[in-house]
Amino acid sequence: MRLTGKVAVVTGAARGIGKVIARHLAEEGATVTLSDRNCEQGEATAGEFAAQGLKCSFLPADIAAPQESRNLIEKTVGTFGRIDILVNNAGVDPAVPFLDVSEEMWETVLGTNLRGTFFCAQAAARAMRSPGRGRIINISSIHAEHSMPGFSAYAASKGGINSLTRQLALDLSPYSITVNAVAPGAIEVEKFVADPLYDRAALAKEIPMGRVGFARDVSALVVFLASDEAGWITGKVLTVDGGTSSRLYLYAGRPIPAGVPRGTEESR
């Protein structure tokens, strides 16, 4: 197991991608603090993991409030004596037309997604700098670079996370703390499956790899970045999207039109 003896914190861990990331870290030997603002669901997830023999605990926190972010890290360090890994996963993603985005909604999205990431990272880095080791992994999104109508606040927050990731990598490298981001594409989680309009087959046709992503696709990369094997990788935003962001959507699934140059074996 790659993370034996490590202590990790995962925000937004009650369900979805965060839950799978927390499970995967624990399966690799880490002791994991699961955090979420949904206390009931968070406790249920922690109980589920504990019943499976995984080392974990639950601490409620609304990371949009900086003091709650600090308390989360301080309580973890107080309980386990250290923190080695922080996964900033908590986020909200309302789909609202730009002209209808209210001040309250803007504050909610930026407060959770960007401010929460900033202050959790700051608190964790303060605890990591004295030992001179640490991994901070921010969960971004392909929306930071390739978005769609209705996600203005969300895209702005994820773009901020990408920039913050690169900046923190520079600021924290003297302490041997690496900072990276994982940017998922279309990942199948509970809320999508529960939506009667969700069509996995139709979505899969829009993805070059021919299938939707699953949370384990994301957690596998997070585990690698949290491990000693990734000790010289920092300041990177790594995309997990089945090739979605690599394709020019104009020609997605269509033959190359006449007049567009085509390569030959000799010219490649």
Phi, psi and omega in degrees: 000135189278344187238023179302130179087354181273152176245127184235152171237132177235120177272155183060042190261004184290331183204181173062214182300319181299320179297316181291322176299313181300316179299315184295318177299317180293323178296334178272008173105355181283151167269123192242129168268115175271135178228146179192157176276347176270096186296315183298313181290324179296316178296320180297318179294316178298320178296321177298315180294316181299322179295338179267006177085013180272145182273111183202166173210166180238134174231119178289143177196139169256099189289354173295340177263114184307323181294326177291326175297314180295318179298321180302312181290316182298320179293322178296313179295321179297326182278316188252353177084358183190169166218128182252331187223130171238127174246109178275091184254332186305135180191159175234147186219061178293139177261106184222133177305142184309316183291348181254001180289121180271166176300320181297317180293318177303314180295322180295312182292310181291326180295315180284308190287316186258308179297318179299316178299316182300308188282331171295317179297318180297314180296317180295317181297324177298325179280334182274335191292327181291315174293337181074046178198157176159157178228123173244124183234117181261134177268111180260217180192155174293346176297341178294333183241328185224090187257193180212165183304141174097002184238036185299311181293317180298313180299320179297318181293321181286327173298321176297321178297319179299315179294318179298320179302313180295320180294314181295328177301320178289314184293329187257355180300329177298341180259010182059034174257120178268148180225119179223165178233148174245126184247097180284156171263226182283105181250129181282115177234175188305317186293331177286318181298325181284346181281121182297341180272352182290127181232097184300317183296318180294319179295320181300328180293339180271359185247126183308322181285353174080014176207159174284164177273159176236157185302330180294333175297324179283313185296329179298320178288322178299315179300317178299313180296333179279346186273169177295336181296337183258025186296343181245021177247120179205151179078018184251146171250110186255125186268136176233091187215016178064020179092002185304313185281355179270352187254139173285112188300331181306325183252014184299120176071011182244154176296152176294125184291159178300143178095347177271122182303139178241138181285162174236167180301326182288329186268353182280000000 
